[in-house]
Amino acid sequence: MTDAVDEPQESAIPTETPDKSELVRAPSLVLANTGDGKGKSTAAFGTMLRAVALEWPVAVVQFLKSGDWKTGEEKVARTLGVDWFAAGDGFTWDSADIDESAAKAKGAWALSAELITAGKHKLILLDEVSYAMTWGWIDPTEVANTIKARPDHVNLVLTGRDMASEVIDVADTATEMRSIKHAFDSGIVAKKGIDY
């Protein structure tokens, strides 16, 4: 039996323009997409497309997916000039050597920190980085400190479940995707073109 979704509440229709007199422009932003729901990476890739449309230099570092994955987002991003690094080795439950998986995650973080510090890219997307922190492979405090010390123009998007509180604390926007229902729970495998 599935849980019913709460009925939408009637609310007042906004009729007045919000007061923006106190707002300021930030030189860059940090976004964290987390939670158990689908859409964390998908939302991040939407942000990537916005940046590409503005002709920003963009880089993507994937912490779990390896170069063996042939995802739709990688294919189109590469054709658009995005620097793409699939630095992982796949799902941990498929790993033949978990120490090597950890080493690859550490290498992905070293690459990410180098990209952030170099300041060549105006947007850097760290896909599924939270897992490397959750599993103790990289230090969340080091990640947060690197984020805080980044060049002013470098925007970041970090994705993955259970995002470290240290990253949430330094993020400008943190969004939690909540699962209401997922096809996998009904025995449906991930669909190419929809899920990857």
C-alpha positions as CSV (number, residue, x, y, z in Angstrom):
1,M,0.0,0.0,0.0
2,T,1.4,3.4,-0.9
3,D,1.1,6.5,1.2
4,A,-1.3,9.1,0.0
5,V,0.1,12.4,-1.0
6,D,-1.1,15.3,1.1
7,E,-3.9,17.2,-0.6
8,P,-2.8,20.6,-1.8
9,Q,-3.8,23.4,0.6
10,E,-5.6,26.4,-0.8
11,S,-3.4,29.5,-0.3
12,A,-3.7,33.1,-1.1
13,I,-2.7,34.1,-4.6
14,P,0.2,36.5,-4.5
15,T,-0.9,39.9,-5.8
16,E,1.9,42.2,-4.6
17,T,5.4,42.3,-5.9
18,P,7.9,41.0,-3.4
19,D,10.2,43.6,-1.8
20,K,13.6,43.2,-3.4
21,S,15.2,46.4,-2.0
22,E,17.5,44.5,0.4
23,L,18.7,41.9,-2.0
24,V,22.3,41.8,-3.2
25,R,24.1,40.1,-6.1
26,A,26.6,37.4,-5.1
27,P,29.7,36.8,-7.2
28,S,28.9,33.1,-7.1
29,L,26.7,30.5,-5.5
30,V,27.0,27.1,-4.0
31,L,24.0,24.7,-4.4
32,A,23.6,21.4,-2.6
33,N,21.0,18.9,-3.9
34,T,20.4,16.1,-1.4
35,G,17.7,13.8,-0.1
36,D,16.3,10.3,-0.9
37,G,14.2,11.4,-3.9
38,K,15.0,11.3,-7.6
39,G,16.2,14.4,-9.3
40,K,19.4,15.6,-7.5
41,S,21.7,15.1,-10.5
42,T,19.0,15.9,-13.0
43,A,18.5,19.3,-11.4
44,A,22.2,19.9,-11.4
45,F,22.5,19.1,-15.1
46,G,19.7,21.6,-15.7
47,T,21.9,24.2,-14.0
48,M,24.8,23.0,-16.2
49,L,22.8,23.7,-19.3
50,R,21.9,27.2,-18.1
51,A,25.6,27.9,-17.6
52,V,26.6,26.5,-21.0
53,A,23.9,28.7,-22.6
54,L,25.6,31.7,-21.0
55,E,29.0,30.4,-22.5
56,W,30.4,29.7,-19.0
57,P,33.3,27.3,-18.8
58,V,31.8,24.2,-17.0
59,A,33.3,21.1,-15.5
60,V,31.6,18.0,-14.2
61,V,33.3,15.5,-11.8
62,Q,31.3,12.3,-11.2
63,F,32.4,10.5,-8.0
64,L,30.6,7.1,-8.6
65,K,30.1,6.7,-12.3
66,S,33.1,5.4,-14.3
67,G,34.0,6.1,-17.9
68,D,32.2,2.8,-18.8
69,W,28.9,4.5,-18.2
70,K,27.5,6.0,-21.4
71,T,25.0,8.5,-20.1
72,G,22.9,10.9,-22.1
73,E,24.0,13.8,-20.1
74,E,27.7,13.1,-20.6
75,K,27.2,12.7,-24.4
76,V,25.4,16.0,-24.8
77,A,27.6,17.9,-22.3
78,R,30.8,16.8,-24.1
79,T,29.3,18.0,-27.4
80,L,28.6,21.4,-25.7
81,G,32.2,21.7,-24.6
82,V,31.8,20.7,-20.9
83,D,34.9,19.3,-19.3
84,W,33.6,15.9,-18.1
85,F,35.4,13.6,-15.6
86,A,33.8,10.2,-14.8
87,A,36.2,9.5,-11.9
88,G,34.5,6.6,-10.0
89,D,34.3,2.9,-10.6
90,G,30.5,2.3,-10.3
91,F,28.3,1.1,-7.6
92,T,30.1,0.0,-4.4
93,W,28.1,-3.3,-4.3
94,D,29.6,-4.1,-7.7
95,S,33.2,-3.2,-6.6
96,A,35.8,-5.9,-6.8
97,D,38.1,-3.9,-4.6
98,I,36.5,-1.4,-2.2
99,D,39.9,0.1,-1.3
100,E,40.3,0.9,-5.0
101,S,36.9,2.5,-5.0
102,A,37.9,4.7,-2.1
103,A,41.2,5.6,-3.8
104,K,39.3,6.7,-6.9
105,A,37.0,8.8,-4.8
106,K,40.0,10.4,-3.2
107,G,41.4,11.0,-6.6
108,A,38.1,12.6,-7.7
109,W,38.3,14.9,-4.8
110,A,41.9,15.9,-5.5
111,L,40.9,16.7,-9.1
112,S,37.8,18.6,-7.9
113,A,39.8,20.7,-5.4
114,E,42.4,21.5,-8.2
115,L,39.6,22.5,-10.6
116,I,38.0,24.7,-7.9
117,T,41.2,26.4,-6.9
118,A,42.4,27.0,-10.5
119,G,39.3,29.1,-11.2
120,K,39.2,28.2,-14.9
121,H,35.6,27.1,-14.7
122,K,32.7,29.3,-13.8
123,L,30.5,26.3,-12.8
124,I,31.8,23.0,-11.4
125,L,29.3,20.2,-10.7
126,L,30.4,17.5,-8.2
127,D,28.0,14.7,-8.9
128,E,27.4,12.2,-6.1
129,V,30.2,13.7,-3.9
130,S,28.2,13.2,-0.7
131,Y,28.7,9.4,-0.8
132,A,32.5,9.8,-0.6
133,M,32.0,12.0,2.5
134,T,29.4,9.7,4.1
135,W,31.6,6.7,3.7
136,G,34.7,8.4,5.2
137,W,36.7,8.5,2.0
138,I,37.0,12.3,1.9
139,D,36.9,14.8,4.7
140,P,33.7,17.0,4.7
141,T,35.6,19.7,6.6
142,E,38.2,19.8,3.8
143,V,35.4,20.0,1.2
144,A,33.7,22.9,3.1
145,N,37.0,24.7,3.5
146,T,37.8,24.4,-0.2
147,I,34.3,25.7,-1.0
148,K,34.8,28.7,1.2
149,A,38.2,29.5,-0.2
150,R,37.2,29.2,-3.9
151,P,37.8,32.1,-6.3
152,D,34.9,34.5,-6.2
153,H,33.5,33.7,-9.6
154,V,33.4,29.9,-9.2
155,N,29.9,28.5,-8.7
156,L,29.4,25.0,-7.4
157,V,26.7,22.3,-7.4
158,L,27.1,19.3,-5.2
159,T,24.8,16.3,-5.3
160,G,24.0,13.1,-3.4
161,R,22.0,11.7,-0.5
162,D,22.9,12.5,3.1
163,M,25.0,15.6,2.2
164,A,27.5,16.4,5.0
165,S,26.3,19.1,7.4
166,E,29.6,20.9,6.8
167,V,28.6,21.4,3.1
168,I,25.0,22.3,3.9
169,D,26.4,25.0,6.2
170,V,28.5,26.7,3.5
171,A,25.9,26.2,0.7
172,D,23.8,29.2,-0.4
173,T,21.0,27.0,-1.4
174,A,20.3,23.5,-0.1
175,T,17.5,21.5,-1.6
176,E,16.2,18.2,-0.2
177,M,14.5,15.9,-2.8
178,R,12.0,13.7,-1.0
179,S,10.8,10.4,-2.4
180,I,7.1,10.0,-2.5
181,K,7.1,7.1,-5.0
182,H,9.9,5.5,-7.1
183,A,9.6,3.1,-10.0
184,F,12.4,0.9,-8.6
185,D,10.2,0.2,-5.6
186,S,7.7,-1.5,-7.9
187,G,10.4,-3.6,-9.5
188,I,11.1,-1.4,-12.5
189,V,14.8,-1.0,-13.5
190,A,16.4,2.4,-14.4
191,K,15.4,3.5,-17.9
192,K,18.0,4.9,-20.3
193,G,16.9,8.4,-21.4
194,I,15.0,9.0,-18.1
195,D,17.3,7.8,-15.3
196,Y,20.7,8.1,-17.1
